[in-house]
Amino acid sequence: MAVNDECKLKFQALKSKRNYRFIVFKIEDRQVVVEKLGGPEETYDDFHASLPEDECRYAVYDFDFVTDESCQKSKIFFVAW
């Protein structure tokens, strides 16, 4: 299965520059492509609403949180839907 170059570029932008909150991918014509980009101001609810109920998707979500020691952290989660 081929991965479109845009997928790699958008993921690197999310990972290094935090340009996006999430990226939703789909398989189209035997290739993985970007379906939706969520801006940094979007929420988990926005992310959840962008996933179709009856089709499979793949996504990455950048989750911000604060630890018990009041340290700001971020984790990127991979989602298979």
N, C-alpha and C positions, 0 to 999 in steps of 0.2 A: 504494500500500500504506500503510495507516494504522499509526501507531506508538502503542501504548497509553501513556498519561501516566505510568504506573508505571515504564516503561522509562527515561524521561527523568529522573525523580526518583531512581531507584536509581543511574543512571550518575553523576549529580551528586554523590550521597553517596559513591560510590567515588572520584570524582575529587578532591573537595575535602576530605572528612573521612576518607577511607580506611576506611570502615565495612565494606567487603567486599574480599576478595581477587580474586573473579571474579564475573561475572554471565553466565549462559547464557540466550540468547533463542531463541524458536522462533516460527514462523509458524502461527497458529491462526485459522481463520475470517477469512482475508484481513487479518490484523492481526498485528503483531509484539508479543509478550508476553514477560514474564519467566518463565522456566521454573525456574531455580535460582539461589540466592544463596549464594556461598561466604564464610564468615566470615573475618576477618583472620588467624585461626590456621591456616586450611587451606593445603595445599601444592599444588604443581603436579600431583602424582599424584592428589590429590582432584579437581582440576579436570579432568584427563584422564579419570578414571573417570566423571565426570558427563556426558560426551559419548557419545551412542549410536553404536554401530558402523554402523548402516544407515540413519540419518536425518540430514538436514542440520540444522545449528544455527549460530548466530552467537554470539559471546561476546567479552567484554573481560576481560583478565587484567592485574592490577597486579603487575609484576615488580620486586622489590627486589634491588639489587646494590650492590657496593662497587667503586669505580674503582681503578685502579692507584695513585692518590694517596690511597687510604684514605678516600674521600669516599662517604658513603651516598647512593644515588640510587634513583629509582623511575621506571619507564616503564610506560605503559598500552598493551597490545597488543590489536589487534582480530583476532579469529580467525574465519575462515569455514570451517566444518567440513562 
